[in-house]
Amino acid sequence: MRDRARPVYERELIAVVWAVQRWRPYLLGRKFTVKTDQRSLKFLLEQRAIQLQYQKWIAKLLGYSFEVIYKLGLENKAADALSRMGPMTHLNQLTAPALLDVEVIREEVRKDPALHEIIQLIEE
């Protein structure tokens, strides 16, 4: 919810930085295009005076060769769908193998010639 309190420009800028960093191996050294429905981002790197809070985000983009293209929000269906997506729920699941029968393990160890040889060396 804290991100909703940020201005739209900042949220869009953070999204661009996140995406560029996420796809870094594929983007570094190549010219690419960022399409956004935030018109002010089009002039992102052309600004002379940038607020201090945005400088750290923009600095993370300086090593890349890209252009920002404004795309009207109505035409940008994928971005619209993603922006309306609810918060993601993470499910962590811990699974444990069924209890193993010790006798089965011993029998399998006895059958294994490599383990049998190691056991003999240890017992000597």
N, CA, C and O atoms as a printed pandas DataFrame, in Angstrom:
     atom_number atom_name residue_name chain_id  residue_number  x_coord  y_coord  z_coord
0              1         N          MET        A               1    0.809   -1.195    0.000
1              2        CA          MET        A               1    0.000    0.000    0.000
2              3         C          MET        A               1    0.856    1.264    0.000
3              4         O          MET        A               1    0.426    2.314   -0.479
4              5         N          ARG        A               2    2.058    1.158    0.535
5              6        CA          ARG        A               2    2.919    2.330    0.603
6              7         C          ARG        A               2    3.238    2.873   -0.785
7              8         O          ARG        A               2    3.388    4.082   -0.964
8              9         N          ASP        A               3    3.342    1.978   -1.767
9             10        CA          ASP        A               3    3.656    2.415   -3.121
10            11         C          ASP        A               3    2.529    3.225   -3.748
11            12         O          ASP        A               3    2.784    4.067   -4.609
12            13         N          ARG        A               4    1.300    2.990   -3.335
13            14        CA          ARG        A               4    0.168    3.743   -3.881
14            15         C          ARG        A               4    0.252    5.217   -3.498
15            16         O          ARG        A               4   -0.312    6.067   -4.188
16            17         N          ALA        A               5    0.948    5.527   -2.411
17            18        CA          ALA        A               5    1.073    6.913   -1.961
18            19         C          ALA        A               5    2.088    7.682   -2.802
19            20         O          ALA        A               5    2.109    8.912   -2.773
20            21         N          ARG        A               6    2.928    6.971   -3.550
21            22        CA          ARG        A               6    3.925    7.635   -4.393
22            23         C          ARG        A               6    3.244    8.270   -5.604
23            24         O          ARG        A               6    2.205    7.792   -6.059
24            25         N          PRO        A               7    3.828    9.341   -6.120
25            26        CA          PRO        A               7    3.279    9.941   -7.347
26            27         C          PRO        A               7    3.372    8.945   -8.509
27            28         O          PRO        A               7    4.243    8.074   -8.517
28            29         N          VAL        A               8    2.483    9.077   -9.476
29            30        CA          VAL        A               8    2.445    8.165  -10.618
30            31         C          VAL        A               8    3.778    8.177  -11.356
31            32         O          VAL        A               8    4.277    7.127  -11.761
32            33         N          TYR        A               9    4.356    9.364  -11.530
33            34        CA          TYR        A               9    5.645    9.477  -12.228
34            35         C          TYR        A               9    6.690    8.597  -11.551
35            36         O          TYR        A               9    7.421    7.865  -12.218
36            37         N          GLU        A              10    6.756    8.674  -10.225
37            38        CA          GLU        A              10    7.762    7.907   -9.492
38            39         C          GLU        A              10    7.497    6.406   -9.598
39            40         O          GLU        A              10    8.432    5.622   -9.759
40            41         N          ARG        A              11    6.248    6.010   -9.510
41            42        CA          ARG        A              11    5.921    4.582   -9.631
42            43         C          ARG        A              11    6.287    4.061  -11.016
43            44         O          ARG        A              11    6.806    2.953  -11.148
44            45         N          GLU        A              12    6.020    4.850  -12.040
45            46        CA          GLU        A              12    6.373    4.454  -13.406
46            47         C          GLU        A              12    7.892    4.380  -13.568
47            48         O          GLU        A              12    8.407    3.457  -14.199
48            49         N          LEU        A              13    8.597    5.339  -13.005
49            50        CA          LEU        A              13   10.058    5.354  -13.071
50            51         C          LEU        A              13   10.635    4.132  -12.368
51            52         O          LEU        A              13   11.539    3.484  -12.895
52            53         N          ILE        A              14   10.126    3.815  -11.195
53            54        CA          ILE        A              14   10.586    2.636  -10.456
54            55         C          ILE        A              14   10.311    1.371  -11.264
55            56         O          ILE        A              14   11.136    0.457  -11.281
56            57         N          ALA        A              15    9.168    1.309  -11.929
57            58        CA          ALA        A              15    8.832    0.143  -12.749
58            59         C          ALA        A              15    9.816   -0.015  -13.905
59            60         O          ALA        A              15   10.231   -1.129  -14.222
60            61         N          VAL        A              16   10.187    1.095  -14.530
61            62        CA          VAL        A              16   11.160    1.042  -15.626
62            63         C          VAL        A              16   12.508    0.569  -15.100
63            64         O          VAL        A              16   13.140   -0.296  -15.707
64            65         N          VAL        A              17   12.951    1.123  -13.990
65            66        CA          VAL        A              17   14.242    0.728  -13.405
66            67         C          VAL        A              17   14.216   -0.750  -13.044
67            68         O          VAL        A              17   15.168   -1.475  -13.333
68            69         N          TRP        A              18   13.144   -1.201  -12.420
69            70        CA          TRP        A              18   13.036   -2.604  -12.027
70            71         C          TRP        A              18   13.112   -3.512  -13.253
71            72         O          TRP        A              18   13.846   -4.501  -13.253
72            73         N          ALA        A              19   12.351   -3.174  -14.301
73            74        CA          ALA        A              19   12.324   -4.003  -15.503
74            75         C          ALA        A              19   13.690   -4.034  -16.185
75            76         O          ALA        A              19   14.139   -5.091  -16.628
76            77         N          VAL        A              20   14.345   -2.890  -16.270
77            78        CA          VAL        A              20   15.662   -2.829  -16.917
78            79         C          VAL        A              20   16.678   -3.645  -16.122
79            80         O          VAL        A              20   17.482   -4.370  -16.708
80            81         N          GLN        A              21   16.651   -3.534  -14.804
81            82        CA          GLN        A              21   17.581   -4.316  -13.988
82            83         C          GLN        A              21   17.270   -5.807  -14.078
83            84         O          GLN        A              21   18.182   -6.634  -14.091
84            85         N          ARG        A              22   16.008   -6.144  -14.139
85            86        CA          ARG        A              22   15.588   -7.545  -14.212
86            87         C          ARG        A              22   16.070   -8.184  -15.513
87            88         O          ARG        A              22   16.489   -9.341  -15.528
88            89         N          TRP        A              23   16.005   -7.422  -16.597
89            90        CA          TRP        A              23   16.378   -7.938  -17.913
90            91         C          TRP        A              23   17.781   -7.492  -18.325
91            92         O          TRP        A              23   18.125   -7.526  -19.507
92            93         N          ARG        A              24   18.572   -7.084  -17.369
93            94        CA          ARG        A              24   19.918   -6.551  -17.593
94            95         C          ARG        A              24   20.765   -7.392  -18.553
95            96         O          ARG        A              24   21.349   -6.833  -19.481
96            97         N          PRO        A              25   20.853   -8.716  -18.365
97            98        CA          PRO        A              25   21.717   -9.498  -19.256
98            99         C          PRO        A              25   21.328   -9.388  -20.726
99           100         O          PRO        A              25   22.178   -9.526  -21.605
100          101         N          TYR        A              26   20.069   -9.145  -20.993
101          102        CA          TYR        A              26   19.599   -9.072  -22.370
102          103         C          TYR        A              26   19.648   -7.651  -22.931
103          104         O          TYR        A              26   19.663   -7.464  -24.147
104          105         N          LEU        A              27   19.672   -6.661  -22.058
105          106        CA          LEU        A              27   19.601   -5.266  -22.498
106          107         C          LEU        A              27   20.954   -4.572  -22.550
107          108         O          LEU        A              27   21.151   -3.658  -23.350
108          109         N          LEU        A              28   21.879   -4.995  -21.710
109          110        CA          LEU        A              28   23.175   -4.328  -21.629
110          111         C          LEU        A              28   23.912   -4.434  -22.961
111          112         O          LEU        A              28   24.084   -5.528  -23.498
112          113         N          GLY        A              29   24.341   -3.301  -23.484
113          114        CA          GLY        A              29   25.070   -3.283  -24.749
114          115         C          GLY        A              29   24.177   -3.238  -25.980
115          116         O          GLY        A              29   24.674   -3.214  -27.106
116          117         N          ARG        A              30   22.877   -3.227  -25.779
117          118        CA          ARG        A              30   21.935   -3.168  -26.896
118          119         C          ARG        A              30   21.052   -1.935  -26.753
119          120         O          ARG        A              30   20.765   -1.489  -25.642
120          121         N          LYS        A              31   20.632   -1.399  -27.872
121          122        CA          LYS        A              31   19.677   -0.288  -27.843
122          123         C          LYS        A              31   18.283   -0.896  -27.770
123          124         O          LYS        A              31   17.955   -1.818  -28.517
124          125         N          PHE        A              32   17.467   -0.368  -26.861
125          126        CA          PHE        A              32   16.108   -0.878  -26.710
126          127         C          PHE        A              32   15.143    0.274  -26.496
127          128         O          PHE        A              32   15.552    1.418  -26.296
128          129         N          THR        A              33   13.868   -0.040  -26.541
129          130        CA          THR        A              33   12.813    0.960  -26.428
130          131         C          THR        A              33   11.967    0.680  -25.200
131          132         O          THR        A              33   11.584   -0.462  -24.946
132          133         N          VAL        A              34   11.677    1.721  -24.443
133          134        CA          VAL        A              34   10.756    1.640  -23.309
134          135         C          VAL        A              34    9.479    2.342  -23.740
135          136         O          VAL        A              34    9.492    3.530  -24.063
136          137         N          LYS        A              35    8.381    1.604  -23.742
137          138        CA          LYS        A              35    7.086    2.195  -24.087
138          139         C          LYS        A              35    6.318    2.417  -22.796
139          140         O          LYS        A              35    6.169    1.500  -21.988
140          141         N          THR        A              36    5.834    3.632  -22.605
141          142        CA          THR        A              36    5.135    3.977  -21.374
142          143         C          THR        A              36    3.936    4.861  -21.664
143          144         O          THR        A              36    3.905    5.597  -22.650
144          145         N          ASP        A              37    2.954    4.771  -20.784
145          146        CA          ASP        A              37    1.796    5.655  -20.914
146          147         C          ASP        A              37    1.943    6.877  -20.010
147          148         O          ASP        A              37    0.993    7.637  -19.826
148          149         N          GLN        A              38    3.127    7.059  -19.453
149          150        CA          GLN        A              38    3.438    8.229  -18.617
150          151         C          GLN        A              38    4.243    9.195  -19.486
151          152         O          GLN        A              38    5.448    9.022  -19.665
152          153         N          ARG        A              39    3.572   10.208  -20.020
153          154        CA          ARG        A              39    4.195   11.115  -20.990
154          155         C          ARG        A              39    5.467   11.772  -20.450
155          156         O          ARG        A              39    6.429   11.951  -21.196
156          157         N          SER        A              40    5.483   12.129  -19.180
157          158        CA          SER        A              40    6.644   12.837  -18.630
158          159         C          SER        A              40    7.901   11.965  -18.614
159          160         O          SER        A              40    9.009   12.500  -18.581
160          161         N          LEU        A              41    7.757   10.641  -18.638
161          162        CA          LEU        A              41    8.941    9.779  -18.686
162          163         C          LEU        A              41    9.653    9.880  -20.028
163          164         O          LEU        A              41   10.836    9.556  -20.129
164          165         N          LYS        A              42    8.946   10.325  -21.053
165          166        CA          LYS        A              42    9.567   10.485  -22.369
166          167         C          LYS        A              42   10.746   11.453  -22.296
167          168         O          LYS        A              42   11.713   11.319  -23.046
168          169         N          PHE        A              43   10.663   12.417  -21.401
169          170        CA          PHE        A              43   11.715   13.424  -21.266
170          171         C          PHE        A              43   12.626   13.132  -20.077
171          172         O          PHE        A              43   13.299   14.023  -19.561
172          173         N          LEU        A              44   12.634   11.900  -19.662
173          174        CA          LEU        A              44   13.354   11.450  -18.479
174          175         C          LEU        A              44   14.823   11.879  -18.460
175          176         O          LEU        A              44   15.277   12.505  -17.502
176          177         N          LEU        A              45   15.550   11.545  -19.499
177          178        CA          LEU        A              45   16.989   11.813  -19.512
178          179         C          LEU        A              45   17.333   13.180  -20.098
179          180         O          LEU        A              45   18.497   13.580  -20.091
180          181         N          GLU        A              46   16.342   13.890  -20.600
181          182        CA          GLU        A              46   16.585   15.204  -21.185
182          183         C          GLU        A              46   16.448   16.329  -20.167
183          184         O          GLU        A              46   16.793   17.473  -20.463
184          185         N          GLN        A              47   15.959   16.027  -18.997
185          186        CA          GLN        A              47   15.721   17.057  -17.984
186          187         C          GLN        A              47   17.042   17.603  -17.453
187          188         O          GLN        A              47   18.000   16.857  -17.251
188          189         N          ARG        A              48   17.078   18.886  -17.235
189          190        CA          ARG        A              48   18.285   19.508  -16.670
190          191         C          ARG        A              48   18.246   19.470  -15.155
191          192         O          ARG        A              48   19.252   19.175  -14.511
192          193         N          ALA        A              49   17.102   19.765  -14.591
193          194        CA          ALA        A              49   16.959   19.768  -13.131
194          195         C          ALA        A              49   16.071   18.592  -12.736
195          196         O          ALA        A              49   14.883   18.551  -13.059
196          197         N          ILE        A              50   16.663   17.658  -12.044
197          198        CA          ILE        A              50   15.936   16.464  -11.617
198          199         C          ILE        A              50   15.891   16.456  -10.103
199          200         O          ILE        A              50   16.903   16.680   -9.439
200          201         N          GLN        A              51   14.716   16.197   -9.563
201          202        CA          GLN        A              51   14.580   16.157   -8.112
202          203         C          GLN        A              51   15.498   15.086   -7.536
203          204         O          GLN        A              51   15.707   14.032   -8.138
204          205         N          LEU        A              52   16.029   15.374   -6.382
205          206        CA          LEU        A              52   16.987   14.484   -5.730
206          207         C          LEU        A              52   16.442   13.074   -5.570
207          208         O          LEU        A              52   17.179   12.105   -5.751
208          209         N          GLN        A              53   15.170   12.941   -5.235
209          210        CA          GLN        A              53   14.594   11.620   -5.003
210          211         C          GLN        A              53   14.556   10.773   -6.277
211          212         O          GLN        A              53   14.547    9.544   -6.203
212          213         N          TYR        A              54   14.534   11.428   -7.452
213          214        CA          TYR        A              54   14.508   10.687   -8.707
214          215         C          TYR        A              54   15.912   10.427   -9.252
215          216         O          TYR        A              54   16.098    9.544  -10.089
216          217         N          GLN        A              55   16.890   11.184   -8.788
217          218        CA          GLN        A              55   18.249   11.039   -9.304
218          219         C          GLN        A              55   18.802    9.640   -9.076
219          220         O          GLN        A              55   19.491    9.098   -9.941
220          221         N          LYS        A              56   18.508    9.049   -7.919
221          222        CA          LYS        A              56   19.042    7.711   -7.638
222          223         C          LYS        A              56   18.451    6.675   -8.587
223          224         O          LYS        A              56   19.131    5.726   -8.978
224          225         N          TRP        A              57   17.176    6.858   -8.960
225          226        CA          TRP        A              57   16.556    5.912   -9.883
226          227         C          TRP        A              57   17.114    6.097  -11.289
227          228         O          TRP        A              57   17.417    5.124  -11.980
228          229         N          ILE        A              58   17.246    7.347  -11.704
229          230        CA          ILE        A              58   17.746    7.633  -13.046
230          231         C          ILE        A              58   19.204    7.199  -13.184
231          232         O          ILE        A              58   19.616    6.747  -14.252
232          233         N          ALA        A              59   19.978    7.330  -12.124
233          234        CA          ALA        A              59   21.385    6.917  -12.151
234          235         C          ALA        A              59   21.519    5.433  -12.477
235          236         O          ALA        A              59   22.507    5.023  -13.085
236          237         N          LYS        A              60   20.555    4.641  -12.089
237          238        CA          LYS        A              60   20.599    3.198  -12.358
238          239         C          LYS        A              60   20.358    2.884  -13.830
239          240         O          LYS        A              60   20.599    1.761  -14.273
240          241         N          LEU        A              61   19.889    3.860  -14.583
241          242        CA          LEU        A              61   19.609    3.655  -16.006
242          243         C          LEU        A              61   20.703    4.200  -16.914
243          244         O          LEU        A              61   20.653    3.994  -18.126
244          245         N          LEU        A              62   21.687    4.889  -16.355
245          246        CA          LEU        A              62   22.669    5.605  -17.174
246          247         C          LEU        A              62   23.555    4.705  -18.026
247          248         O          LEU        A              62   24.049    5.159  -19.058
248          249         N          GLY        A              63   23.776    3.472  -17.650
249          250        CA          GLY        A              63   24.645    2.593  -18.432
250          251         C          GLY        A              63   23.958    1.947  -19.621
251          252         O          GLY        A              63   24.587    1.183  -20.354
252          253         N          TYR        A              64   22.700    2.235  -19.825
253          254        CA          TYR        A              64   21.925    1.579  -20.875
254          255         C          TYR        A              64   21.648    2.535  -22.030
255          256         O          TYR        A              64   21.593    3.752  -21.850
256          257         N          SER        A              65   21.476    1.965  -23.211
257          258        CA          SER        A              65   21.158    2.752  -24.402
258          259         C          SER        A              65   19.700    2.476  -24.773
259          260         O          SER        A              65   19.372    1.415  -25.305
260          261         N          PHE        A              66   18.839    3.440  -24.485
261          262        CA          PHE        A              66   17.420    3.230  -24.750
262          263         C          PHE        A              66   16.738    4.546  -25.074
263          264         O          PHE        A              66   17.257    5.628  -24.798
264          265         N          GLU        A              67   15.565    4.424  -25.666
265          266        CA          GLU        A              67   14.725    5.589  -25.888
266          267         C          GLU        A              67   13.366    5.304  -25.266
267          268         O          GLU        A              67   12.915    4.160  -25.214
268          269         N          VAL        A              68   12.733    6.352  -24.804
269          270        CA          VAL        A              68   11.417    6.234  -24.185
270          271         C          VAL        A              68   10.384    6.743  -25.176
271          272         O          VAL        A              68   10.487    7.860  -25.683
272          273         N          ILE        A              69    9.392    5.914  -25.443
273          274        CA          ILE        A              69    8.318    6.278  -26.361
274          275         C          ILE        A              69    7.016    6.319  -25.575
275          276         O          ILE        A              69    6.688    5.399  -24.827
276          277         N          TYR        A              70    6.288    7.407  -25.764
277          278        CA          TYR        A              70    4.987    7.541  -25.113
278          279         C          TYR        A              70    3.953    6.772  -25.916
279          280         O          TYR        A              70    3.855    6.926  -27.133
280          281         N          LYS        A              71    3.186    5.947  -25.226
281          282        CA          LYS        A              71    2.103    5.194  -25.856
282          283         C          LYS        A              71    0.843    5.461  -25.053
283          284         O          LYS        A              71    0.801    5.215  -23.847
284          285         N          LEU        A              72   -0.163    5.955  -25.713
285          286        CA          LEU        A              72   -1.420    6.296  -25.060
286          287         C          LEU        A              72   -1.940    5.101  -24.262
287          288         O          LEU        A              72   -1.921    3.969  -24.745
288          289         N          GLY        A              73   -2.400    5.358  -23.049
289          290        CA          GLY        A              73   -2.856    4.294  -22.162
290          291         C          GLY        A              73   -3.926    3.399  -22.765
291          292         O          GLY        A              73   -3.944    2.197  -22.501
292          293         N          LEU        A              74   -4.822    3.967  -23.573
293          294        CA          LEU        A              74   -5.874    3.170  -24.209
294          295         C          LEU        A              74   -5.304    2.150  -25.187
295          296         O          LEU        A              74   -5.895    1.093  -25.408
296          297         N          GLU        A              75   -4.157    2.472  -25.770
297          298        CA          GLU        A              75   -3.520    1.572  -26.729
298          299         C          GLU        A              75   -2.619    0.552  -26.040
299          300         O          GLU        A              75   -2.209   -0.432  -26.655
300          301         N          ASN        A              76   -2.321    0.779  -24.803
301          302        CA          ASN        A              76   -1.367   -0.058  -24.073
302          303         C          ASN        A              76   -2.131   -1.042  -23.185
303          304         O          ASN        A              76   -2.154   -0.892  -21.964
304          305         N          LYS        A              77   -2.747   -2.037  -23.796
305          306        CA          LYS        A              77   -3.628   -2.971  -23.084
306          307         C          LYS        A              77   -2.873   -3.800  -22.042
307          308         O          LYS        A              77   -3.390   -4.038  -20.951
308          309         N          ALA        A              78   -1.664   -4.236  -22.367
309          310        CA          ALA        A              78   -0.914   -5.077  -21.427
310          311         C          ALA        A              78   -0.590   -4.311  -20.153
311          312         O          ALA        A              78   -0.738   -4.846  -19.054
312          313         N          ALA        A              79   -0.156   -3.081  -20.286
313          314        CA          ALA        A              79    0.183   -2.283  -19.104
314          315         C          ALA        A              79   -1.055   -2.009  -18.270
315          316         O          ALA        A              79   -0.993   -2.000  -17.041
316          317         N          ASP        A              80   -2.174   -1.786  -18.933
317          318        CA          ASP        A              80   -3.416   -1.527  -18.215
318          319         C          ASP        A              80   -3.822   -2.748  -17.396
319          320         O          ASP        A              80   -4.235   -2.616  -16.244
320          321         N          ALA        A              81   -3.705   -3.922  -17.982
321          322        CA          ALA        A              81   -4.057   -5.150  -17.265
322          323         C          ALA        A              81   -3.131   -5.373  -16.075
323          324         O          ALA        A              81   -3.583   -5.776  -15.003
324          325         N          LEU        A              82   -1.846   -5.114  -16.256
325          326        CA          LEU        A              82   -0.890   -5.305  -15.161
326          327         C          LEU        A              82   -1.119   -4.308  -14.037
327          328         O          LEU        A              82   -0.968   -4.650  -12.864
328          329         N          SER        A              83   -1.481   -3.076  -14.385
329          330        CA          SER        A              83   -1.680   -2.073  -13.341
330          331         C          SER        A              83   -2.937   -2.347  -12.529
331          332         O          SER        A              83   -3.051   -1.887  -11.393
332          333         N          ARG        A              84   -3.869   -3.079  -13.088
333          334        CA          ARG        A              84   -5.100   -3.403  -12.366
334          335         C          ARG        A              84   -4.995   -4.723  -11.604
335          336         O          ARG        A              84   -5.917   -5.106  -10.883
336          337         N          MET        A              85   -3.890   -5.400  -11.765
337          338        CA          MET        A              85   -3.711   -6.687  -11.107
338          339         C          MET        A              85   -3.636   -6.495   -9.593
339          340         O          MET        A              85   -2.973   -5.577   -9.111
340          341         N          GLY        A              86   -4.302   -7.341   -8.866
341          342        CA          GLY        A              86   -4.298   -7.256   -7.408
342          343         C          GLY        A              86   -2.960   -7.688   -6.831
343          344         O          GLY        A              86   -2.081   -8.145   -7.562
344          345         N          PRO        A              87   -2.808   -7.543   -5.531
345          346        CA          PRO        A              87   -1.549   -7.950   -4.906
346          347         C          PRO        A              87   -1.344   -9.454   -5.044
347          348         O          PRO        A              87   -2.289  -10.239   -4.967
348          349         N          MET        A              88   -0.105   -9.829   -5.247
349          350        CA          MET        A              88    0.205  -11.245   -5.423
350          351         C          MET        A              88    0.250  -11.944   -4.069
351          352         O          MET        A              88    0.732  -11.393   -3.080
352          353         N          THR        A              89   -0.250  -13.137   -4.053
353          354        CA          THR        A              89   -0.212  -13.950   -2.847
354          355         C          THR        A              89    0.872  -14.994   -3.027
355          356         O          THR        A              89    0.913  -15.697   -4.037
356          357         N          HIS        A              90    1.734  -15.089   -2.055
357          358        CA          HIS        A              90    2.802  -16.078   -2.108
358          359         C          HIS        A              90    2.439  -17.239   -1.205
359          360         O          HIS        A              90    2.012  -17.046   -0.066
360          361         N          LEU        A              91    2.610  -18.429   -1.713
361          362        CA          LEU        A              91    2.326  -19.626   -0.945
362          363         C          LEU        A              91    3.627  -20.387   -0.790
363          364         O          LEU        A              91    4.221  -20.830   -1.773
364          365         N          ASN        A              92    4.053  -20.532    0.414
365          366        CA          ASN        A              92    5.247  -21.313    0.693
366          367         C          ASN        A              92    4.803  -22.676    1.187
367          368         O          ASN        A              92    3.980  -22.791    2.096
368          369         N          GLN        A              93    5.357  -23.694    0.577
369          370        CA          GLN        A              93    4.960  -25.039    0.937
370          371         C          GLN        A              93    6.200  -25.832    1.296
371          372         O          GLN        A              93    7.203  -25.809    0.582
372          373         N          LEU        A              94    6.117  -26.520    2.390
373          374        CA          LEU        A              94    7.216  -27.358    2.842
374          375         C          LEU        A              94    6.756  -28.793    2.767
375          376         O          LEU        A              94    5.747  -29.166    3.364
376          377         N          THR        A              95    7.496  -29.591    2.034
377          378        CA          THR        A              95    7.140  -31.000    1.948
378          379         C          THR        A              95    8.276  -31.824    2.507
379          380         O          THR        A              95    9.447  -31.470    2.371
380          381         N          ALA        A              96    7.926  -32.901    3.124
381          382        CA          ALA        A              96    8.920  -33.819    3.686
382          383         C          ALA        A              96    8.662  -35.197    3.099
383          384         O          ALA        A              96    7.511  -35.602    2.935
384          385         N          PRO        A              97    9.721  -35.911    2.786
385          386        CA          PRO        A              97    9.504  -37.252    2.239
386          387         C          PRO        A              97    8.849  -38.148    3.293
387          388         O          PRO        A              97    8.976  -37.926    4.497
388          389         N          ALA        A              98    8.165  -39.141    2.807
389          390        CA          ALA        A              98    7.554  -40.100    3.731
390          391         C          ALA        A              98    8.661  -40.777    4.536
391          392         O          ALA        A              98    9.803  -40.856    4.082
392          393         N          LEU        A              99    8.333  -41.250    5.694
393          394        CA          LEU        A              99    9.329  -41.915    6.540
394          395         C          LEU        A              99    9.927  -43.103    5.802
395          396         O          LEU        A              99    9.216  -43.927    5.228
396          397         N          LEU        A             100   11.238  -43.166    5.834
397          398        CA          LEU        A             100   11.926  -44.252    5.153
398          399         C          LEU        A             100   12.157  -45.395    6.136
399          400         O          LEU        A             100   12.460  -45.179    7.310
400          401         N          ASP        A             101   12.011  -46.589    5.637
401          402        CA          ASP        A             101   12.246  -47.776    6.447
402          403         C          ASP        A             101   13.756  -48.011    6.516
403          404         O          ASP        A             101   14.413  -48.143    5.483
404          405         N          VAL        A             102   14.293  -48.063    7.710
405          406        CA          VAL        A             102   15.737  -48.223    7.906
406          407         C          VAL        A             102   16.217  -49.538    7.314
407          408         O          VAL        A             102   17.320  -49.601    6.771
408          409         N          GLU        A             103   15.423  -50.576    7.406
409          410        CA          GLU        A             103   15.823  -51.877    6.854
410          411         C          GLU        A             103   15.952  -51.820    5.333
411          412         O          GLU        A             103   16.837  -52.450    4.755
412          413         N          VAL        A             104   15.078  -51.075    4.700
413          414        CA          VAL        A             104   15.153  -50.924    3.243
414          415         C          VAL        A             104   16.450  -50.210    2.872
415          416         O          VAL        A             104   17.112  -50.583    1.904
416          417         N          ILE        A             105   16.809  -49.195    3.635
417          418        CA          ILE        A             105   18.052  -48.462    3.378
418          419         C          ILE        A             105   19.252  -49.375    3.562
419          420         O          ILE        A             105   20.161  -49.379    2.732
420          421         N          ARG        A             106   19.266  -50.152    4.644
421          422        CA          ARG        A             106   20.389  -51.082    4.886
422          423         C          ARG        A             106   20.526  -52.084    3.749
423          424         O          ARG        A             106   21.634  -52.377    3.300
424          425         N          GLU        A             107   19.413  -52.602    3.292
425          426        CA          GLU        A             107   19.435  -53.589    2.206
426          427         C          GLU        A             107   19.988  -52.970    0.921
427          428         O          GLU        A             107   20.774  -53.600    0.213
428          429         N          GLU        A             108   19.578  -51.745    0.625
429          430        CA          GLU        A             108   20.067  -51.068   -0.577
430          431         C          GLU        A             108   21.561  -50.764   -0.470
431          432         O          GLU        A             108   22.282  -50.844   -1.465
432          433         N          VAL        A             109   22.027  -50.419    0.721
433          434        CA          VAL        A             109   23.459  -50.167    0.932
434          435         C          VAL        A             109   24.239  -51.452    0.708
435          436         O          VAL        A             109   25.303  -51.427    0.089
436          437         N          ARG        A             110   23.723  -52.588    1.206
437          438        CA          ARG        A             110   24.405  -53.885    1.023
438          439         C          ARG        A             110   24.480  -54.266   -0.447
439          440         O          ARG        A             110   25.455  -54.888   -0.870
440          441         N          LYS        A             111   23.477  -53.907   -1.232
441          442        CA          LYS        A             111   23.445  -54.246   -2.660
442          443         C          LYS        A             111   24.416  -53.398   -3.478
443          444         O          LYS        A             111   24.868  -53.831   -4.538
444          445         N          ASP        A             112   24.736  -52.217   -3.009
445          446        CA          ASP        A             112   25.577  -51.282   -3.767
446          447         C          ASP        A             112   27.044  -51.675   -3.628
447          448         O          ASP        A             112   27.595  -51.608   -2.530
448          449         N          PRO        A             113   27.692  -52.089   -4.737
449          450        CA          PRO        A             113   29.089  -52.542   -4.652
450          451         C          PRO        A             113   30.056  -51.420   -4.230
451          452         O          PRO        A             113   31.016  -51.677   -3.503
452          453         N          ALA        A             114   29.814  -50.210   -4.670
453          454        CA          ALA        A             114   30.714  -49.104   -4.310
454          455         C          ALA        A             114   30.630  -48.821   -2.816
455          456         O          ALA        A             114   31.660  -48.643   -2.166
456          457         N          LEU        A             115   29.429  -48.777   -2.265
457          458        CA          LEU        A             115   29.273  -48.549   -0.826
458          459         C          LEU        A             115   29.818  -49.728   -0.027
459          460         O          LEU        A             115   30.391  -49.540    1.046
460          461         N          HIS        A             116   29.641  -50.945   -0.546
461          462        CA          HIS        A             116   30.155  -52.138    0.142
462          463         C          HIS        A             116   31.681  -52.057    0.277
463          464         O          HIS        A             116   32.248  -52.400    1.314
464          465         N          GLU        A             117   32.320  -51.600   -0.785
465          466        CA          GLU        A             117   33.787  -51.457   -0.764
466          467         C          GLU        A             117   34.216  -50.391    0.247
467          468         O          GLU        A             117   35.193  -50.590    0.969
468          469         N          ILE        A             118   33.513  -49.284    0.308
469          470        CA          ILE        A             118   33.831  -48.211    1.262
470          471         C          ILE        A             118   33.645  -48.699    2.693
471          472         O          ILE        A             118   34.462  -48.408    3.566
472          473         N          ILE        A             119   32.576  -49.437    2.927
473          474        CA          ILE        A             119   32.318  -49.963    4.279
474          475         C          ILE        A             119   33.432  -50.908    4.700
475          476         O          ILE        A             119   33.872  -50.868    5.849
476          477         N          GLN        A             120   33.895  -51.760    3.785
477          478        CA          GLN        A             120   34.991  -52.686    4.112
478          479         C          GLN        A             120   36.272  -51.928    4.453
479          480         O          GLN        A             120   36.996  -52.310    5.372
480          481         N          LEU        A             121   36.553  -50.846    3.706
481          482        CA          LEU        A             121   37.755  -50.055    3.987
482          483         C          LEU        A             121   37.657  -49.392    5.361
483          484         O          LEU        A             121   38.655  -49.300    6.077
484          485         N          ILE        A             122   36.488  -48.941    5.724
485          486        CA          ILE        A             122   36.297  -48.290    7.024
486          487         C          ILE        A             122   36.440  -49.294    8.157
487          488         O          ILE        A             122   37.026  -48.981    9.193
488          489         N          GLU        A             123   35.911  -50.498    7.968
489          490        CA          GLU        A             123   35.945  -51.514    9.021
490          491         C          GLU        A             123   37.345  -52.071    9.248
491          492         O          GLU        A             123   37.620  -52.601   10.325
492          493         N          GLU        A             124   38.229  -51.967    8.273
493          494        CA          GLU        A             124   39.591  -52.514    8.420
494          495         C          GLU        A             124   40.457  -51.697    9.300
495          496         O          GLU        A             124   41.621  -52.039    9.510
